[in-house]
Amino acid sequence: MSGMLLGYIAIALSLLGACLLTAALWPMRFLVRHAGEYAVRWQALRGLIVVFVLGYAAFALRMTLEDNPRSEDLIAAIVFLGGGLFVFNVIRLSVATARHLLLLGEQQREAALHDSLTGLPNRALFIERLNRQLALARRSAQALCVLVMDLDGFKAVNDELGHEAGDHLLAALGPRLSAGIRESDFVSRMGGDEFAVVLVNCQLQEALTVAGKIAAAVRQPVELYGRALSVGVSIGISACPEHGADAAALLRNADRAMYRAKKTGRPERYRSGDADDSA
């Protein structure tokens, strides 16, 4: 192989290795951004890669000025190319792994904050979202209402048909509760047969209307084991700021109103947080 051809090949290989190293710098931004306490190490590695890129370029420049390239130069260029290819693939696999772990963590968080039976947010996520909405309501001086609901007749379903039937019933009611509210509102399963709803930018009278629609939706029969099962619902309502300005007070007053509603025995049982107000 002529010396000139050998030099051209060495230059091409070293420049290709430099391009691979340069291409590895772009995805490293993701690693630096999501590495947490290890971000400094990735930044240091990124600086080292830049140094290697400059070294590869310097080697290629020397080869262009070399009058009599040697076979050792070609070997060095091959090694440089292998190093660039190795680093490029390591970074790419690291990014893919990091993305997978982030997605897995998000899925685990979602699973931990949602009820596995109904798919609705659980109590922890409900409180988190309620606190967020309360902060927004305070800044914008908007009203907000909280509904706490407990199913009537659910224990009889469990006692007569078993807990599996009760689970099927709860799973069927979850979508009905979500369908009865706006996209800006949210519903949660708080535990057992108790649910809660936050109605954002909503006055008390509007909340009473929504409660009536929810009660009507819940009463619709659910086909199960060849039977049409039907349960009722008792709903308590609290409004911010009339019945409380924080999550604990609003839930407490809505819960009390719900138990007062349950004692009335009326077909439609929903009451506001004030003992004297009823639908």
DOBA-148194 format. One line per 10 residues: number of its first residue (from 0); for each residue z, x, y of N, C-alpha, C. Coordinates in nm, 4 decimals, padded with zeros to 6 digits. Example, Ala and Ser with C-alpha at 12.3 -4.5 7.8 and 13.67 -1.06 7.14 Angstrom:
BEGIN
0> 00.7800/01.3190/-00.5690/00.7800/01.2300/-00.4500/00.7800/01.3200/-00.3300; 00.7080/01.2850/-00.2250/00.7140/01.3670/-00.1060/00.7870/01.2900/00.0030
//
This chain:
BEGIN
0> 00.0000/00.0860/-00.1198/00.0000/00.0000/00.0000/00.0000/00.0891/00.1241; -00.0904/00.0598/00.2172/-00.0988/00.1416/00.3372/00.0262/00.1260/00.4222; 00.0547/00.2295/00.5003/00.1730/00.2263/00.5844/00.1672/00.1148/00.6867; 00.0486/00.0872/00.7403/00.0363/-00.0178/00.8417/00.0658/-00.1552/00.7818; 00.0103/-00.1835/00.6641/00.0347/-00.3122/00.5978/00.1817/-00.3268/00.5625; 00.2409/-00.2177/00.5142/00.3834/-00.2187/00.4801/00.4662/-00.2534/00.6035; 00.4288/-00.1963/00.7165/00.5026/-00.2247/00.8396/00.4901/-00.3694/00.8825; 00.3671/-00.4239/00.8713/00.3469/-00.5643/00.9085/00.4312/-00.6576/00.8211; 00.4353/-00.6282/00.6925/00.5138/-00.7130/00.6003/00.6623/-00.7051/00.6350; 00.7094/-00.5841/00.6632/00.8511/-00.5658/00.6971/00.8861/-00.6403/00.8255
10> 00.7954/-00.6337/00.9239/00.8193/-00.7051/01.0499/00.8256/-00.8554/01.0258; 00.7298/-00.9070/00.9471/00.7242/-01.0511/00.9205/00.8492/-01.0984/00.8474; 00.8936/-01.0218/00.7481/01.0116/-01.0608/00.6710/01.1379/-01.0593/00.7564; 01.1519/-00.9577/00.8401/01.2712/-00.9499/00.9235/01.2723/-01.0621/01.0282; 01.1550/-01.0934/01.0845/01.1477/-01.2025/01.1823/01.1740/-01.3382/01.1160; 01.1265/-01.3542/00.9930/01.1542/-01.4786/00.9204/01.3039/-01.4919/00.8939; 01.3687/-01.3809/00.8582/01.5140/-01.3838/00.8396/01.5863/-01.4193/00.9679; 01.5379/-01.3650/01.0810/01.5980/-01.3981/01.2101/01.5813/-01.5457/01.2430; 01.4644/-01.6024/01.2085/01.4408/-01.7459/01.2331/01.5353/-01.8333/01.1506; 01.5586/-01.7935/01.0260/01.6512/-01.8686/00.9407/01.7931/-01.8648/00.9976
20> 01.8339/-01.7476/01.0446/01.9667/-01.7362/01.1048/01.9770/-01.8215/01.2312; 01.8724/-01.8188/01.3113/01.8721/-01.8997/01.4340/01.8786/-02.0480/01.4007; 01.8050/-02.0883/01.2963/01.8069/-02.2290/01.2547/01.9449/-02.2716/01.2066; 02.0235/-02.1760/01.1564/02.1588/-02.2080/01.1086/02.2552/-02.2323/01.2233; 02.2221/-02.1847/01.3434/02.3135/-02.2001/01.4572/02.3247/-02.3447/01.5012; 02.2166/-02.4233/01.4927/02.2168/-02.5614/01.5420/02.3143/-02.6512/01.4652; 02.3074/-02.6558/01.3308/02.4030/-02.7420/01.2589/02.5472/-02.6937/01.2681; 02.5677/-02.5661/01.3084/02.7048/-02.5173/01.3202/02.7815/-02.5874/01.4308; 02.7102/-02.6499/01.5250/02.7795/-02.7252/01.6296/02.8630/-02.8371/01.5683; 02.8089/-02.9008/01.4643/02.8822/-03.0076/01.3953/03.0094/-02.9523/01.3323
30> 03.0003/-02.8354/01.2699/03.1171/-02.7760/01.2055/03.2234/-02.7394/01.3076; 03.1814/-02.6820/01.4205/03.2765/-02.6454/01.5251/03.3456/-02.7692/01.5794; 03.2694/-02.8791/01.5951/03.3236/-03.0014/01.6547/03.4229/-03.0717/01.5625; 03.4037/-03.0589/01.4313/03.4867/-03.1361/01.3374/03.5775/-03.0489/01.2504; 03.5863/-02.9207/01.2795/03.6641/-02.8310/01.1929/03.8119/-02.8283/01.2267; 03.8508/-02.8908/01.3382/03.9925/-02.8932/01.3736/04.0480/-02.7540/01.3974; 04.1525/-02.7197/01.3224/04.2179/-02.5904/01.3411/04.1297/-02.4733/01.2985; 04.0235/-02.4997/01.2221/03.9335/-02.3938/01.1773/03.8135/-02.3770/01.2695; 03.8107/-02.4498/01.3805/03.6970/-02.4422/01.4718/03.6776/-02.3008/01.5259; 03.7878/-02.2315/01.5524/03.7788/-02.0957/01.6073/03.7075/-02.0029/01.5090
40> 03.7332/-02.0211/01.3807/03.6700/-01.9360/01.2800/03.5197/-01.9611/01.2745; 03.4808/-02.0888/01.2857/03.3379/-02.1192/01.2856/03.2722/-02.0647/01.4123; 03.3417/-02.0700/01.5235/03.2876/-02.0127/01.6466/03.2680/-01.8615/01.6333; 03.3647/-01.7954/01.5693/03.3531/-01.6510/01.5474/03.2343/-01.6202/01.4565; 03.2167/-01.7022/01.3516/03.1034/-01.6832/01.2616/02.9716/-01.7053/01.3348; 02.9705/-01.8036/01.4225/02.8497/-01.8285/01.5013/02.8157/-01.7081/01.5888; 02.9171/-01.6468/01.6497/02.8936/-01.5265/01.7293/02.8409/-01.4125/01.6440; 02.8938/-01.4012/01.5209/02.8489/-01.2949/01.4309/02.7025/-01.3160/01.3916; 02.6642/-01.4419/01.3700/02.5244/-01.4713/01.3354/02.4314/-01.4331/01.4501; 02.4752/-01.4586/01.5723/02.3952/-01.4189/01.6894/02.3745/-01.2680/01.6902
50> 02.4788/-01.1932/01.6575/02.4671/-01.0472/01.6507/02.3647/-01.0068/01.5445; 02.3685/-01.0747/01.4287/02.2721/-01.0442/01.3227/02.1292/-01.0756/01.3674; 02.1118/-01.1880/01.4385/01.9785/-01.2233/01.4886/01.9255/-01.1130/01.5788; 02.0100/-01.0637/01.6670/01.9691/-00.9548/01.7563/01.9369/-00.8288/01.6757; 02.0155/-00.8028/01.5707/01.9899/-00.6869/01.4852/01.8569/-00.6980/01.4131; 01.8260/-00.8170/01.3614/01.6980/-00.8390/01.2937/01.5827/-00.8159/01.3911; 01.5991/-00.8706/01.5150/01.4944/-00.8548/01.6158/01.4757/-00.7073/01.6527; 01.5849/-00.6344/01.6618/01.5770/-00.4917/01.6941/01.5062/-00.4148/01.5824; 01.5337/-00.4537/01.4580/01.4665/-00.3894/01.3451/01.3160/-00.4145/01.3506; 01.2778/-00.5415/01.3800/01.1359/-00.5742/01.3889/01.0692/-00.4967/01.5022
60> 01.1411/-00.4837/01.6143/01.0860/-00.4084/01.7270/01.0668/-00.2612/01.6901; 01.1641/-00.2070/01.6181/01.1512/-00.0657/01.5761/01.0330/-00.0464/01.4835; 01.0118/-00.1484/01.3982/00.9005/-00.1373/01.3044/00.7664/-00.1398/01.3756; 00.7572/-00.2130/01.4866/00.6308/-00.2165/01.5621/00.6015/-00.0822/01.6269; 00.7067/-00.0059/01.6531/00.6902/00.1245/01.7172/00.6848/00.2384/01.6162; 00.7064/00.2059/01.4897/00.7102/00.3076/01.3848/00.5677/00.3535/01.3509; 00.5473/00.4831/01.3542/00.4144/00.5367/01.3225/00.3898/00.5417/01.1723; 00.4949/00.5671/01.0989/00.4789/00.5837/00.9546/00.5897/00.5081/00.8803; 00.5735/00.3722/00.8658/00.6763/00.2932/00.7965/00.6962/00.3441/00.6535; 00.8187/00.3342/00.6071/00.8535/00.3799/00.4736/00.8820/00.2613/00.3829
70> 00.8809/00.2847/00.2543/00.9096/00.1777/00.1576/01.0530/00.1278/00.1724; 01.1424/00.2150/00.2182/01.2817/00.1733/00.2393/01.2903/00.0657/00.3475; 01.2000/00.0726/00.4454/01.1988/-00.0293/00.5509/01.1621/-00.1661/00.4941; 01.0695/-00.1682/00.4013/01.0317/-00.2946/00.3381/01.1480/-00.3517/00.2576; 01.2195/-00.2622/00.1866/01.3367/-00.3082/00.1093/01.4424/-00.3672/00.2028; 01.4635/-00.2977/00.3166/01.5616/-00.3479/00.4136/01.5197/-00.4851/00.4672; 01.3893/-00.5026/00.4941/01.3400/-00.6309/00.5454/01.3590/-00.7415/00.4427; 01.3376/-00.7089/00.3150/01.3587/-00.8086/00.2086/01.5061/-00.8492/00.2026; 01.5937/-00.7506/00.2157/01.7377/-00.7787/00.2163/01.7738/-00.8658/00.3367; 01.7157/-00.8347/00.4520/01.7398/-00.9141/00.5726/01.6971/-01.0593/00.5513
80> 01.5790/-01.0769/00.4909/01.5301/-01.2128/00.4646/01.6248/-01.2862/00.3698; 01.6687/-01.2163/00.2645/01.7633/-01.2788/00.1704/01.8926/-01.3180/00.2388; 01.9407/-01.2306/00.3298/02.0631/-01.2625/00.4027/02.0460/-01.3839/00.4916; 01.9320/-01.3920/00.5609/01.9070/-01.5086/00.6461/01.8980/-01.6366/00.5658; 01.8299/-01.6281/00.4502/01.8173/-01.7461/00.3642/01.9528/-01.7888/00.3100; 02.0359/-01.6917/00.2746/02.1700/-01.7212/00.2217/02.2556/-01.7909/00.3273; 02.2601/-01.7344/00.4470/02.3414/-01.7918/00.5541/02.2928/-01.9317/00.5894; 02.1606/-01.9483/00.5982/02.1042/-02.0786/00.6326/02.1481/-02.1851/00.5326; 02.1405/-02.1544/00.4044/02.1770/-02.2526/00.3017/02.3274/-02.2763/00.2961; 02.4062/-02.1719/00.3197/02.5520/-02.1898/00.3224/02.5926/-02.2849/00.4353
90> 02.5332/-02.2646/00.5537/02.5657/-02.3508/00.6667/02.5205/-02.4935/00.6399; 02.4017/-02.5076/00.5860/02.3503/-02.6419/00.5585/02.4380/-02.7156/00.4572; 02.4782/-02.6465/00.3513/02.5659/-02.7081/00.2511/02.7036/-02.7375/00.3093; 02.7521/-02.6505/00.3979/02.8822/-02.6731/00.4616/02.8788/-02.7993/00.5472; 02.7698/-02.8169/00.6211/02.7553/-02.9368/00.7044/02.7487/-03.0613/00.6168; 02.6706/-03.0550/00.5086/02.6596/-03.1700/00.4185/02.7950/-03.2050/00.3577; 02.8711/-03.1024/00.3191/03.0043/-03.1255/00.2624/03.0986/-03.1853/00.3651; 03.0937/-03.1319/00.4881/03.1798/-03.1830/00.5949/03.1479/-03.3285/00.6257; 03.0185/-03.3630/00.6307/02.9803/-03.5024/00.6558/03.0300/-03.5934/00.5442; 03.0175/-03.5468/00.4213/03.0638/-03.6269/00.3076/03.2144/-03.6501/00.3143
100> 03.2894/-03.5445/00.3476/03.4347/-03.5578/00.3559/03.4764/-03.6500/00.4704; 03.4056/-03.6420/00.5827/03.4351/-03.7314/00.6950/03.4081/-03.8760/00.6567; 03.2958/-03.8996/00.5895/03.2618/-04.0353/00.5451/03.3644/-04.0857/00.4452; 03.4036/-03.9994/00.3519/03.5037/-04.0381/00.2521/03.6363/-04.0711/00.3185; 03.6754/-03.9895/00.4172/03.7994/-04.0168/00.4891/03.7941/-04.1483/00.5642; 03.6788/-04.1765/00.6249/03.6634/-04.3031/00.6974/03.6678/-04.4213/00.6020; 03.6053/-04.4063/00.4847/03.6092/-04.5136/00.3852/03.7512/-04.5372/00.3350; 03.8250/-04.4297/00.3143/03.9636/-04.4431/00.2696/04.0496/-04.5091/00.3770; 04.0241/-04.4735/00.5024/04.0984/-04.5347/00.6124/04.0670/-04.6843/00.6207; 03.9377/-04.7172/00.6066/03.8986/-04.8581/00.6106/03.9639/-04.9358/00.4970
110> 03.9664/-04.8734/00.3780/04.0283/-04.9392/00.2631/04.1778/-04.9585/00.2850; 04.2413/-04.8597/00.3492/04.3856/-04.8684/00.3728/04.4197/-04.9718/00.4792; 04.3241/-05.0039/00.5660/04.3505/-05.0972/00.6762/04.2914/-05.2352/00.6528; 04.2363/-05.2587/00.5337/04.1787/-05.3889/00.5033/04.2385/-05.4438/00.3738; 04.2491/-05.5737/00.3700/04.3002/-05.6414/00.2515/04.1927/-05.6391/00.1432; 04.2270/-05.5906/00.0256/04.1285/-05.5765/-00.0816/04.0805/-05.7106/-00.1351; 04.1591/-05.8151/-00.1200/04.1235/-05.9459/-00.1753/04.0249/-06.0209/-00.0857; 04.0547/-06.0282/00.0430/03.9720/-06.1051/00.1355/03.8762/-06.0197/00.2168; 03.9013/-05.8887/00.2215/03.8200/-05.8012/00.3045/03.8586/-05.8055/00.4514; 03.9591/-05.8846/00.4852/04.0030/-05.8964/00.6244/04.0937/-05.7785/00.6616
120> 04.1039/-05.7477/00.7909/04.2005/-05.6450/00.8333/04.3412/-05.6807/00.7866; 04.4208/-05.5801/00.7514/04.5580/-05.6076/00.7106/04.6506/-05.6049/00.8324; 04.7789/-05.6158/00.8067/04.8758/-05.6271/00.9164/04.8741/-05.5039/01.0072; 04.8636/-05.3851/00.9473/04.8653/-05.2623/01.0273/04.7479/-05.2576/01.1246; 04.6280/-05.2907/01.0765/04.5107/-05.2895/01.1641/04.5187/-05.4019/01.2662; 04.5757/-05.5153/01.2269/04.5915/-05.6267/01.3196/04.6795/-05.5860/01.4378; 04.7927/-05.5232/01.4092/04.8829/-05.4796/01.5160/04.8142/-05.3776/01.6053; 04.7402/-05.2859/01.5450/04.6677/-05.1837/01.6226/04.5684/-05.2488/01.7187; 04.4914/-05.3440/01.6680/04.3912/-05.4103/01.7518/04.4576/-05.5005/01.8558; 04.5660/-05.5661/01.8171/04.6363/-05.6524/01.9119/04.6898/-05.5707/02.0284
130> 04.7501/-05.4579/02.0003/04.8011/-05.3716/02.1079/04.6891/-05.3248/02.1998; 04.5737/-05.2947/02.1417/04.4597/-05.2519/02.2214/04.4124/-05.3649/02.3138; 04.4054/-05.4857/02.2590/04.3618/-05.6006/02.3391/04.4638/-05.6372/02.4466; 04.5917/-05.6194/02.4156/04.6948/-05.6468/02.5164/04.6821/-05.5503/02.6340; 04.6532/-05.4241/02.6040/04.6349/-05.3260/02.7112/04.5146/-05.3644/02.7980; 04.4063/-05.4089/02.7349/04.2882/-05.4518/02.8107/04.3184/-05.5771/02.8923; 04.3946/-05.6696/02.8323/04.4281/-05.7936/02.9017/04.5133/-05.7675/03.0253; 04.6051/-05.6714/03.0144/04.6897/-05.6386/03.1292/04.6066/-05.5781/03.2426; 04.5108/-05.4928/03.2075/04.4289/-05.4291/03.3107/04.3350/-05.5280/03.3789; 04.2855/-05.6253/03.3015/04.1883/-05.7203/03.3568/04.2497/-05.8548/03.3924
140> 04.3825/-05.8689/03.3743/04.4530/-05.9936/03.4057/04.3930/-06.1123/03.3305; 04.3575/-06.0913/03.2039/04.3018/-06.1980/03.1213/04.4075/-06.2538/03.0269; 04.3875/-06.3792/02.9890/04.4787/-06.4434/02.8942/04.4433/-06.4013/02.7517; 04.5389/-06.4190/02.6632/04.5195/-06.3844/02.5230/04.6120/-06.4725/02.4398; 04.5641/-06.5201/02.3252/04.6455/-06.6050/02.2388/04.6502/-06.5497/02.0976; 04.7650/-06.5687/02.0343/04.7855/-06.5270/01.8957/04.8163/-06.6494/01.8111; 04.7449/-06.6626/01.6984/04.7680/-06.7717/01.6044/04.8244/-06.7137/01.4752; 04.9332/-06.7710/01.4274/04.9886/-06.7349/01.2975/04.9768/-06.8566/01.2069; 04.9194/-06.8356/01.0878/04.8893/-06.9483/00.9984/04.9512/-06.9269/00.8610; 04.9993/-07.0352/00.8039/05.0540/-07.0329/00.6681/04.9955/-07.1511/00.5927
150> 04.9427/-07.1260/00.4732/04.8777/-07.2325/00.3967/04.9801/-07.3319/00.3424; 04.9441/-07.4576/00.3445/05.0278/-07.5637/00.2883/04.9722/-07.6028/00.1513; 05.0571/-07.6013/00.0517/05.0140/-07.6385/-00.0831/04.9640/-07.5214/-00.1653; 04.9720/-07.4012/-00.1115/04.9221/-07.2859/-00.1855/05.0119/-07.2540/-00.3057; 05.1412/-07.2688/-00.2898/05.2340/-07.2397/-00.3999/05.2057/-07.3307/-00.5189; 05.1686/-07.4561/-00.4904/05.1387/-07.5495/-00.5993/05.0169/-07.5040/-00.6788; 04.9183/-07.4480/-00.6098/04.8000/-07.3952/-00.6784/04.8397/-07.2797/-00.7694; 04.9216/-07.1890/-00.7175/04.9678/-07.0755/-00.7988/05.0479/-07.1225/-00.9195; 05.1370/-07.2180/-00.8978/05.2235/-07.2659/-01.0063/05.1443/-07.3390/-01.1138; 05.0443/-07.4148/-01.0718/04.9694/-07.4971/-01.1674/04.8590/-07.4192/-01.2378
160> 04.7861/-07.3359/-01.1631/04.6680/-07.2684/-01.2192/04.6841/-07.1184/-01.2342; 04.7909/-07.0628/-01.1813/04.8137/-06.9197/-01.1950/04.7718/-06.8414/-01.0717; 04.8163/-06.7164/-01.0654/04.7910/-06.6333/-00.9479/04.6436/-06.5976/-00.9322; 04.5715/-06.5926/-01.0433/04.4291/-06.5612/-01.0325/04.3562/-06.6699/-00.9551; 04.3927/-06.7945/-00.9798/04.3326/-06.9044/-00.9048/04.3706/-06.8954/-00.7581; 04.4953/-06.8595/-00.7314/04.5377/-06.8429/-00.5931/04.4609/-06.7331/-00.5227; 04.4334/-06.6237/-00.5944/04.3555/-06.5143/-00.5358/04.2136/-06.5594/-00.5025; 04.1524/-06.6359/-00.5941/04.0179/-06.6875/-00.5687/04.0172/-06.7785/-00.4459; 04.1200/-06.8573/-00.4320/04.1296/-06.9480/-00.3182/04.1411/-06.8701/-00.1878; 04.2256/-06.7681/-00.1873/04.2416/-06.6857/-00.0665/04.1112/-06.6149/-00.0311
170> 04.0428/-06.5629/-00.1340/03.9162/-06.4936/-00.1099/03.8123/-06.5876/-00.0511; 03.8159/-06.7150/-00.0919/03.7199/-06.8122/-00.0389/03.7533/-06.8531/00.1037; 03.8818/-06.8528/00.1388/03.9217/-06.8959/00.2730/03.8999/-06.7868/00.3777; 03.9000/-06.6603/00.3365/03.8817/-06.5509/00.4316/03.7574/-06.5657/00.5177; 03.6384/-06.5846/00.4578/03.5170/-06.6015/00.5383/03.5207/-06.7245/00.6284; 03.5882/-06.8303/00.5863/03.5972/-06.9506/00.6708/03.6749/-06.9213/00.7985; 03.7810/-06.8451/00.7857/03.8599/-06.8119/00.9036/03.7798/-06.7244/00.9998; 03.7040/-06.6293/00.9449/03.6228/-06.5421/01.0294/03.5107/-06.6198/01.0969; 03.4540/-06.7175/01.0260/03.3428/-06.7950/01.0808/03.3862/-06.8875/01.1930; 03.5137/-06.9193/01.1979/03.5620/-07.0152/01.2977/03.6002/-06.9537/01.4304
180> 03.5796/-06.8222/01.4462/03.6176/-06.7566/01.5711/03.4988/-06.6798/01.6283; 03.5114/-06.6372/01.7537/03.4048/-06.5610/01.8177/03.4043/-06.4161/01.7683; 03.2942/-06.3457/01.7964/03.2845/-06.2063/01.7554/03.3899/-06.1199/01.8238; 03.4283/-06.1572/01.9436/03.5278/-06.0796/02.0170/03.6693/-06.1004/01.9633; 03.6927/-06.2093/01.8893/03.8233/-06.2372/01.8300/03.8328/-06.1690/01.6930; 03.9509/-06.1684/01.6347/03.9630/-06.1113/01.5007/04.0763/-06.1777/01.4247; 04.0560/-06.1843/01.2918/04.1504/-06.2487/01.2017/04.2002/-06.1466/01.1008; 04.3225/-06.1673/01.0524/04.3829/-06.0737/00.9585/04.4623/-06.1502/00.8533; 04.4677/-06.0927/00.7344/04.5613/-06.1430/00.6340/04.6878/-06.0607/00.6467; 04.7966/-06.1272/00.6851/04.9215/-06.0572/00.7119/05.0023/-06.0324/00.5852
190> 04.9684/-06.1053/00.4784/05.0410/-06.0924/00.3530/05.0582/-06.2272/00.2883; 05.0553/-06.2321/00.1545/05.0701/-06.3594/00.0853/04.9639/-06.4582/00.1295; 05.0075/-06.5775/00.1703/04.9135/-06.6791/00.2196/04.9266/-06.6960/00.3710; 04.9663/-06.5878/00.4378/04.9818/-06.5922/00.5832/04.8692/-06.5133/00.6501; 04.8101/-06.5736/00.7511/04.7012/-06.5131/00.8269/04.7359/-06.5163/00.9754; 04.6656/-06.4347/01.0526/04.6860/-06.4338/01.1974/04.5521/-06.4105/01.2655; 04.5401/-06.4649/01.3863/04.4165/-06.4535/01.4638/04.4529/-06.4153/01.6067; 04.3738/-06.3296/01.6666/04.3852/-06.3005/01.8095/04.2616/-06.3565/01.8789; 04.2848/-06.4385/01.9806/04.1773/-06.4961/02.0608/04.1819/-06.4282/02.1971; 04.0847/-06.3447/02.2256/04.0832/-06.2711/02.3511/04.0231/-06.3558/02.4624
200> 04.0739/-06.3327/02.5848/04.0259/-06.4061/02.7017/04.0268/-06.5563/02.6738; 04.1399/-06.6053/02.6280/04.1516/-06.7443/02.5822/04.2797/-06.8070/02.6366; 04.2665/-06.9257/02.6954/04.3822/-07.0005/02.7437/04.4437/-07.0814/02.6295; 04.5675/-07.1273/02.6514/04.6405/-07.1981/02.5472/04.5674/-07.3239/02.5006; 04.5129/-07.4006/02.5931/04.4448/-07.5238/02.5542/04.3229/-07.4940/02.4687; 04.2524/-07.3861/02.5011/04.1383/-07.3458/02.4190/04.1852/-07.3048/02.2800; 04.2985/-07.2367/02.2732/04.3519/-07.1940/02.1440/04.3883/-07.3127/02.0566; 04.4405/-07.4187/02.1179/04.4722/-07.5406/02.0422/04.3456/-07.6011/01.9828; 04.2362/-07.5961/02.0563/04.1092/-07.6475/02.0057/04.0604/-07.5641/01.8873; 04.0708/-07.4315/01.9007/04.0311/-07.3425/01.7915/04.1176/-07.3670/01.6688
210> 04.2472/-07.3906/01.6906/04.3380/-07.4172/01.5785/04.2948/-07.5416/01.5031; 04.2509/-07.6438/01.5759/04.2033/-07.7655/01.5110/04.0808/-07.7395/01.4248; 03.9885/-07.6563/01.4750/03.8682/-07.6236/01.3980/03.9035/-07.5429/01.2726; 03.9981/-07.4498/01.2874/04.0405/-07.3704/01.1720/04.1057/-07.4594/01.0674; 04.1918/-07.5519/01.1108/04.2585/-07.6428/01.0171/04.1570/-07.7259/00.9404; 04.0528/-07.7747/01.0104/03.9493/-07.8541/00.9448/03.8717/-07.7706/00.8437; 03.8437/-07.6441/00.8770/03.7695/-07.5568/00.7857/03.8508/-07.5244/00.6618; 03.9801/-07.5010/00.6797/04.0660/-07.4677/00.5655/04.0779/-07.5857/00.4705; 04.0824/-07.7073/00.5236/04.0995/-07.8256/00.4394/03.9792/-07.8549/00.3509; 03.8628/-07.7967/00.3814/03.7458/-07.8220/00.2981/03.7724/-07.7729/00.1553
220> 03.7390/-07.8537/00.0534/03.7699/-07.8161/-00.0852/03.7009/-07.6871/-00.1288; 03.7647/-07.6178/-00.2206/03.7088/-07.4977/-00.2824/03.6890/-07.5267/-00.4300; 03.5650/-07.5101/-00.4797/03.5357/-07.5339/-00.6204/03.5880/-07.4183/-00.7045; 03.6757/-07.4501/-00.7994/03.7360/-07.3456/-00.8820/03.7732/-07.4043/-01.0179; 03.7239/-07.3397/-01.1221/03.7511/-07.3842/-01.2595/03.7104/-07.5301/-01.2797; 03.6015/-07.5692/-01.2181/03.5531/-07.7054/-01.2334/03.6323/-07.8086/-01.1564; 03.7192/-07.7623/-01.0694/03.8002/-07.8528/-00.9896/03.7798/-07.8239/-00.8423; 03.8017/-07.9255/-00.7615/03.7940/-07.9090/-00.6165/03.9362/-07.8946/-00.5632; 03.9716/-07.7726/-00.5253/04.1060/-07.7458/-00.4744/04.1052/-07.7517/-00.3226; 04.2120/-07.8080/-00.2684/04.2208/-07.8194/-00.1229/04.3636/-07.7912/-00.0788
230> 04.3759/-07.7130/00.0278/04.5065/-07.6841/00.0855/04.5006/-07.7120/00.2351; 04.6173/-07.7271/00.2947/04.6255/-07.7445/00.4388/04.6737/-07.6156/00.5037; 04.7011/-07.6227/00.6318/04.7462/-07.5035/00.7019/04.8355/-07.5434/00.8180; 04.9430/-07.4691/00.8374/05.0301/-07.4851/00.9531/05.0037/-07.3681/01.0467; 04.9842/-07.3975/01.1750/04.9444/-07.2957/01.2708/05.0402/-07.2941/01.3894; 05.0881/-07.1762/01.4216/05.1693/-07.1577/01.5415/05.0926/-07.0731/01.6410; 05.1057/-07.1057/01.7684/05.0277/-07.0378/01.8723/05.1213/-06.9836/01.9797; 05.0963/-06.8613/02.0206/05.1653/-06.8050/02.1361/05.0602/-06.7497/02.2310; 05.0886/-06.7587/02.3594/04.9945/-06.7140/02.4616/05.0570/-06.6034/02.5443; 04.9738/-06.5083/02.5831/05.0159/-06.3997/02.6717/04.9653/-06.4298/02.8128
240> 05.0529/-06.4312/02.9116/05.1914/-06.3793/02.9103/05.2982/-06.4872/02.8939; 05.2601/-06.6163/02.8765/05.3606/-06.7229/02.8747/05.4679/-06.7035/02.7681; 05.4281/-06.6605/02.6491/05.5220/-06.6519/02.5376/05.5524/-06.5087/02.4963; 05.5136/-06.4145/02.5770/05.5409/-06.2745/02.5457/05.4314/-06.1840/02.5970; 05.4692/-06.0600/02.6252/05.3722/-05.9638/02.6789/05.3451/-05.8492/02.5830; 05.4123/-05.8482/02.4678/05.3876/-05.7427/02.3695/05.3626/-05.8049/02.2337; 05.3134/-05.7241/02.1404/05.2738/-05.7739/02.0089/05.3907/-05.8373/01.9344; 05.5077/-05.7725/01.9392/05.6224/-05.8231/01.8650/05.6643/-05.9616/01.9140; 05.6701/-05.9800/02.0458/05.7126/-06.1090/02.1016/05.6106/-06.2180/02.0710; 05.4829/-06.1852/02.0834/05.3788/-06.2851/02.0582/05.3782/-06.3282/01.9118
250> 05.3910/-06.2335/01.8218/05.3947/-06.2680/01.6798/05.5213/-06.3456/01.6452; 05.6331/-06.3068/01.7034/05.7586/-06.3756/01.6753/05.7537/-06.5208/01.7216; 05.7039/-06.5438/01.8422/05.6979/-06.6808/01.8939/05.5933/-06.7643/01.8219; 05.4806/-06.7036/01.7856/05.3796/-06.7771/01.7093/05.4326/-06.8119/01.5706; 05.5085/-06.7205/01.5118/05.5662/-06.7451/01.3798/05.6676/-06.8597/01.3859; 05.7501/-06.8601/01.4904/05.8470/-06.9686/01.5058/05.7759/-07.1024/01.5250; 05.6706/-07.1017/01.6053/05.5945/-07.2246/01.6280/05.5304/-07.2729/01.4984; 05.4850/-07.1797/01.4155/05.4237/-07.2170/01.2884/05.5251/-07.2859/01.1974; 05.6478/-07.2334/01.1923/05.7493/-07.2961/01.1070/05.7907/-07.4331/01.1612; 05.7901/-07.4481/01.2947/05.8172/-07.5809/01.3501/05.7058/-07.6775/01.3141
260> 05.5829/-07.6278/01.3167/05.4697/-07.7126/01.2800/05.4775/-07.7527/01.1334; 05.5219/-07.6617/01.0488/05.5301/-07.6909/00.9049/05.6333/-07.7994/00.8768; 05.7372/-07.8076/00.9604/05.8423/-07.9071/00.9390/05.8018/-08.0483/00.9802; 05.6973/-08.0596/01.0634/05.6606/-08.1923/01.1136/05.6004/-08.2806/01.0063; 05.5302/-08.2172/00.9094/05.4690/-08.2957/00.8036/05.3469/-08.3736/00.8470; 05.2934/-08.3451/00.9660/05.1753/-08.4163/01.0134/05.0502/-08.3617/00.9457; 04.9417/-08.4453/00.9338/04.8178/-08.3979/00.8721/04.7634/-08.2723/00.9400; 04.7663/-08.2728/01.0737/04.7274/-08.1542/01.1469/04.8539/-08.0926/01.2039; 04.8862/-07.9754/01.1569/05.0129/-07.9155/01.1966/04.9889/-07.7839/01.2678; 04.9836/-07.7901/01.3995/04.9758/-07.6680/01.4779/05.0447/-07.6910/01.6098
270> 05.1245/-07.5953/01.6499/05.2045/-07.6068/01.7696/05.1972/-07.4793/01.8523; 05.2189/-07.4967/01.9806/05.2219/-07.3789/02.0680/05.3598/-07.3148/02.0616; 05.3730/-07.2031/02.1287/05.4988/-07.1295/02.1242/05.6135/-07.2027/02.1889; 05.5875/-07.3014/02.2742/05.6952/-07.3796/02.3353/05.7324/-07.4929/02.2416; 05.8599/-07.5116/02.2218/05.9062/-07.6125/02.1262/05.8599/-07.7530/02.1635; 05.8382/-07.7784/02.2892/05.8026/-07.9126/02.3301/05.6537/-07.9396/02.3296; 05.5710/-07.8360/02.3078/05.4255/-07.8537/02.3083/05.3743/-07.8674/02.1681; 05.2874/-07.9594/02.1461/05.2234/-07.9752/02.0148/05.0839/-08.0261/02.0363; 05.0020/-08.0079/01.9308/04.8620/-08.0519/01.9411/04.8544/-08.1997/01.9094
//
